[in-house]
Amino acid sequence: MVKRRKRLLYSTATPIVAVVDGGRLYEPLRDALMAGGIPVFTVCDDAVAALSFYIQGRLRANAIRESDDKG
């Protein structure tokens, strides 16, 4: 599963995050995902909040680029 997610990460421009909230038993999975460059959250709400900040940042960056192109 980790290898597939790593391939997906590098084959798309879509941000990918993981939520692993299963406790100590799943720490090796968390570590493997993080080593592959995939952000891992232990709480779904934190993942959603992070993606929201990311999207807001991208929208603002696009707005700045558009205003620079016009001016």
C-alpha positions in Angstrom: 0.0 0.0 0.0 2.8 2.5 0.8 4.5 1.9 -2.5 1.3 2.6 -4.4 0.7 5.8 -2.5 4.3 6.9 -3.2 3.7 6.3 -7.0 0.5 8.2 -6.8 2.1 11.1 -5.0 4.7 11.5 -7.8 2.2 11.0 -10.7 -0.3 13.7 -9.8 -0.5 17.3 -9.0 -3.3 16.7 -6.5 -2.2 17.0 -2.9 -2.2 13.7 -1.0 -2.3 13.3 2.7 -3.0 10.3 4.9 -4.9 9.9 8.1 -3.7 7.0 10.4 -5.3 7.0 13.7 -4.9 3.4 14.8 -2.5 3.9 17.7 1.0 2.5 18.2 0.3 -0.6 16.1 0.3 1.6 13.0 3.4 3.7 13.7 5.5 1.8 11.1 2.9 2.7 8.5 2.9 6.3 9.5 6.7 6.3 9.4 6.8 4.7 6.0 4.3 7.2 4.5 6.2 10.2 6.0 9.5 8.8 4.7 7.8 8.7 1.3 6.9 12.4 1.5 3.3 11.9 2.4 2.0 14.1 5.2 0.3 12.0 7.9 -2.2 13.1 10.4 -3.6 11.3 13.3 -6.9 13.2 13.4 -9.1 13.6 10.3 -10.1 17.1 11.3 -6.4 18.2 11.2 -6.0 16.8 7.7 -9.0 18.6 6.5 -7.8 21.9 8.1 -4.4 21.5 6.5 -5.9 20.9 3.1 -8.1 23.9 3.6 -5.1 26.1 4.3 -3.3 24.7 1.3 -6.2 25.4 -1.0 -6.6 28.9 0.3 -2.9 29.5 -0.3 -3.1 28.2 -3.9 -6.1 30.4 -4.6 -4.3 33.4 -3.3 -1.2 32.6 -5.3 -3.3 32.3 -8.4 -5.0 35.6 -7.7 -1.6 37.3 -7.3 -0.3 35.8 -10.5 -3.3 37.0 -12.4 -3.0 40.5 -11.1 0.7 40.6 -12.0 -0.2 39.4 -15.6 -2.7 42.3 -15.9 -0.5 45.0 -14.5 
